[in-house]
Amino acid sequence: MGAQYRLTLKRSLHSVTNIVIAAAFFLLLMGTSFSHYGQLDTTQATQYSAYATADEAVAKTINDLKKVKPASASVKAALKQKNQEKYYLDQITLATAGGLSADVNEVNKAVLAHAKYSLRATEKDPQVPLQLIKYQGKPTSHKLIERKKDVAVYRYLYQHHMREIPVAAVKPPAANYVANALLYHVSPLLIIAVFIVWLAEFFTTDQREGNLSVTNTLPMNKTKVLLAKMGVAFTLALPLFGLSALAVYLVVGLGAGWGSFQYPIAYSPDGQQAEIMLLGHFLVLLLSALIAVFSFFVALSALVSLVASDMGTVLVADALVLLTGSAPVLGSKALSGAAKFLPSAYFDYSGLILHTAAWPSLGYGGGIVVLLAGASILVGAAGLIVHRRQLL
Amino acid sequence: MLTVKDLSFTYKDQQIFQHLSFTVQDGEIVGLVAPNGTGKTTLLKLLCGLLPAGADTLTLNGLKLHGKRIAYLKQLFFLENSNQLYQDLTVRDHLTYVKEVWHSQVEITPVVESLGMGGYYKKVIKDLSLGMKQHVLLAMYIISDAQTMLIDEPLNGLDPTSIQEFEEVFLQLKEKGKSLVISSHQMDSVGRTCDHVFFLKDQTLHDVANTGQDMMGVYNHFFPKAGA
């Protein structure tokens, strides 16, 4: 099997598709950077402006409430709440008054205090009309768990003296850029789609180049030939993605700094408690999830290539399976509770890691197990076909 | 010894072979001759399991293709033509691969030197001429050290010197006890190298022993020119 692996690897190293796919990964991940090309970095100003806007909105609400005569008990209560809210927003405005030279600890302290107040107010009354700070590129939500996440993030930033780097930052440092791209900007399904183009091309190489007869007369178990191919797929495609991500990290890092893999991401494993995941940890989990998803599609492509002789068919089959990982399919009533047992429920690796999938899930570990179990079943089916007909 | 018993093959409702039975002894060279499109390559593909044959049809040194496929293929080497070589890989890659997969004891360097391939040993296949590729194919057969070699039109694209060289190699392999089935249109070469010649006509094989007769004459007997 070693000789077969080496030969397949050598053949595949020469494929132009490797360059095309690496370029596709690079361009996808650089998309946000390209869209910000030539723009001034107004991230901090935009951030501070969001605080000021929230403060002004609360001030306006207070003025409106004061004009209500006679003030009912509910108006008085609302006025009290808004005054408290404004106090915390004023603290932020004060802390950020220095603009770009504002002390990061003071800003974090004020924003954390506001987040804590918002959490207390929401815990007390889930319907409280809080004036949420509208960060660019970040959807606002009045849910309690979101307030908990805010507190968790700002507490971490305060404790570690780190400046907040918004998701929509114009020039985020490299660590944040790469993580944000994989988490928010580039759909996991799009990344997988690029992988399946490579896989469809790779698993039909013999058919396309007319070498299948050679493979079929080899004095070795054809399942080993298939496994050698799968091994090469892992050796090449995943490192291609890794190299592309590394190239993006370097390109962004040289222009915007490297950032820290200790930067926090807030998530909720159970919908009740907020926890912090560091960028480095997120990327490690992402890599593991990506390997599991990739394993599934490697096995699927290997299986389909046994019954379909052309790249197009393998590509279409893979793409159709990929589409079953989309929200409309997994969220459909037809699947109901069964969705969590489908590998496609875990194609969205970002949602899997941060527990944000909108359909039932077995969690990160369960998702990995389902993906690998699905891959094993597909490999088993491929092995059975090869064993029965003794030909690839 | 390769034993074929009652081999029939139909492709798209067309009977290609009917009840073929023959043996190829160790240390024997058998020619396979027929006009283009008659089924020479199809027969070779059947013999190495690329096309489906009956369960008890093919036996190689006591091993049936059905049931002992890997051991059967270990004793056999067949590469249809030079187009099936891996275009982006070097000659060295091909020879090393064959040596490893067939677990051969034959050393590569002496074979490369004896066939005069030193000048392009490290070149990729797509940069080679047809004659060079034919040499690569022949080297692969030698290095496989397989007991039975099925060789499809090996002399295509060769100059007369190379044809002589190939014939010498075939005879050396025969001396080592290898069985060779060589399909060819070069009747003079067939006459110089083969012990038997299978003329493929009307879905069956006509076994003609080589007694030094004019093989072109025999060919014309089986396949007379139109209007003759």
Boltz contact constraints between the chains, C-beta under 6 A:
constraints:
  - contact:
      token1: [A, 3]
      token2: [B, 97]
      max_distance: 6.0
  - contact:
      token1: [A, 3]
      token2: [B, 100]
      max_distance: 6.0
  - contact:
      token1: [A, 3]
      token2: [B, 101]
      max_distance: 6.0
  - contact:
      token1: [A, 7]
      token2: [B, 97]
      max_distance: 6.0
  - contact:
      token1: [A, 10]
      token2: [B, 89]
      max_distance: 6.0
  - contact:
      token1: [A, 11]
      token2: [B, 86]
      max_distance: 6.0
  - contact:
      token1: [A, 14]
      token2: [B, 88]
      max_distance: 6.0
  - contact:
      token1: [A, 211]
      token2: [B, 84]
      max_distance: 6.0
  - contact:
      token1: [A, 213]
      token2: [B, 50]
      max_distance: 6.0
  - contact:
      token1: [A, 213]
      token2: [B, 80]
      max_distance: 6.0
  - contact:
      token1: [A, 214]
      token2: [B, 84]
      max_distance: 6.0
  - contact:
      token1: [A, 216]
      token2: [B, 50]
      max_distance: 6.0
  - contact:
      token1: [A, 217]
      token2: [B, 48]
      max_distance: 6.0
  - contact:
      token1: [A, 217]
      token2: [B, 73]
      max_distance: 6.0
  - contact:
      token1: [A, 217]
      token2: [B, 78]
      max_distance: 6.0
  - contact:
      token1: [A, 218]
      token2: [B, 101]
      max_distance: 6.0
  - contact:
      token1: [A, 219]
      token2: [B, 70]
      max_distance: 6.0
  - contact:
      token1: [A, 219]
      token2: [B, 73]
      max_distance: 6.0
  - contact:
      token1: [A, 219]
      token2: [B, 74]
      max_distance: 6.0
  - contact:
      token1: [A, 390]
      token2: [B, 69]
      max_distance: 6.0
